[in-house]
Amino acid sequence: MIKSCSAYHQKTSYARYALKDQVLDWDHPPDLYKTYPVKNRIPLPKVDTLPKADLWHLVQDRSKKKLDPDFDLNFFSQIFLLSYSITARIRYPGHDFYYRTVPSAGALYPSEIYLCTYPIGNTEPGLYHYGIRSQRLTPLRLSDLRDFVATASGIRNYQGLAATFFITGNFFRSAWKYRARAYRYVLLDSGHLVENILLALKSTSVAFTIHYNFKDHELEHLIGLDHKRESCLACIHCWGKEIPSGDGEKNPASLSPEIIGACRVSSHEMIYREIVEIHEAGIKLPGFSSIQVPMIQKIGVSPGEWIQFSVPEKRIRKANYSQAVLYRRSRRNFTKKILSRDTFGNLLSLLFSQFEADLPKTQEFSFPICIGFLAGNIEGWRPGFYLLDLENRKTGLVRPGVFTENMASVCLEQNWLGNAAVHFLFLTNLEAIDRMWGGGYRYTMITSGKLGQMIYLGATALGIGCCGIGALYDDEAKALLGLNKESRLLYLVASGPVRSVEYFD
Ligand SMILES: Cc1cc2nc3c(=O)[nH]c(=O)nc-3n(C[C@H](O)[C@H](O)[C@H](O)COP(=O)(O)O)c2cc1C
């Protein structure tokens, strides 16, 4: 029985799971689009103009002035377009494949978005599923659910609650390929999506809060999720003008078996015990909300000296925020070309700013990640393994040396990674995470995904390549970096000059 994230990681490390020899069941792949047996789906209006904001300004913007938009279909359509929409098509004999605004391990897209609207806005109050391919909202409940959602997500004063986005993860979509290890990817993928939604909301200047700590089974009941197959991983509340609570539903009835059955995405679907156990462990475990000592002091390595980071004077931009979202792709054709000091400095400044901007919204938990990077070929940076002190905007060299090629072989011999100028590393001490509140693992992995999305967007805006890497031998990565026995590399994001980054009009 898996009760901790340390145990789950051990059980699903690639050294034990010989996934390379695995044969995929191509006769029964998961359906990447959910369809509900519901009529009257509502088309989302076309978005005419997109925000022209600079990504860095958007991330740094901490102004208290918030707008109170109409919360109508135009508003939601823009949020969906900028967070989770189709951006590219590839034609195969007999079928087309569509890429999305977010990356996804194996392009299996386990994330779904549900939207709750309340009497405050200009959309009929209810619960809707967002159809990414159809660009339609499917109504699943049409009633005022504000009381129920607020209680289930632990909100006391909810008079200004205007809309809620629920981000769910469908386990089998990813487990079809990655089996029990898939839970890691479902969480990382959803982190990428969460960051996109937060940026999209920020670009409209609406007030919002993000929540990872909620009554899981109550939200699953509300959304109609079969909790062994799909679960709610994060919820984002939007806030508008205050109106007193009305006669909202206190106990919404169960949705029909047909609606709940839509969580099943393949006729040959398997439920992986390890995934159900680690997910349930996250619900049940008590724990503390914070880690007393910053994560940077808990991974077993530290730099000899910390150097203050200064934001480069040269501002490099090839694309604005909206363009970065829509042009983002995983690019693997890294050249061995040097990454300029300014471009790298711009990218680092984005990570520091994201950390600072996120703080007020995540104050209920300590920051669960330590960010490091392997400098391969960066102008002015000695090759080596570095850590970031996010709070004090410092960088420190832990160990000099060229590690990117060794890391490429640790990443299941994805040797092209050796050509990337930099590998960003998201590290954590799993035992410390186990001692956090039950959902600590979810929060940690989603945070890694959020950071990864920021690097993808920053790299795209700077005209360099980027690719997230979840396939790695856990123990070998730990050994290469010299981490202590409880710590692990959770996710790696490679970046650097590539042969080309295309921008379209
Ligand atoms: C959590 C995660 C893990 C990933 N791991 C790998 C990997 O190990 N190797 C790789 O080449 N791509 C990896 N990717 C990139 C996906 O393959 C890519 O996102 C997907 O094919 C969709 O393509 P796109 O990002 O260009 O839209 C990963 C992406 C995510 C989000």
The ligand as a Gaussian input file, in Angstrom:
#p B3LYP/6-31G(d) Opt

LIG

0 1
 C        5.668000      16.445000     -18.022000
 C        6.275000      16.378000     -19.391000
 C        7.262000      15.449000     -19.683000
 C        7.831000      15.396000     -20.952000
 N        8.858000      14.520000     -21.177000
 C        9.448000      14.499000     -22.390000
 C       10.573000      13.665000     -22.621000
 O       11.046000      12.966000     -21.733000
 N       11.134000      13.688000     -23.863000
 C       10.652000      14.471000     -24.878000
 O       11.212000      14.450000     -25.973000
 N        9.576000      15.286000     -24.677000
 C        8.980000      15.319000     -23.460000
 N        7.923000      16.175000     -23.242000
 C        7.404000      17.021000     -24.340000
 C        6.173000      16.362000     -24.984000
 O        6.582000      15.276000     -25.760000
 C        5.429000      17.422000     -25.826000
 O        4.929000      18.389000     -24.981000
 C        4.278000      16.799000     -26.605000
 O        4.741000      15.937000     -27.598000
 C        3.427000      17.879000     -27.253000
 O        4.185000      18.659000     -28.143000
 P        4.365000      20.221000     -27.976000
 O        4.971000      20.496000     -26.628000
 O        5.268000      20.624000     -29.103000
 O        3.032000      20.885000     -28.093000
 C        7.367000      16.264000     -21.977000
 C        6.361000      17.192000     -21.677000
 C        5.834000      17.260000     -20.409000
 C        4.798000      18.303000     -20.095000

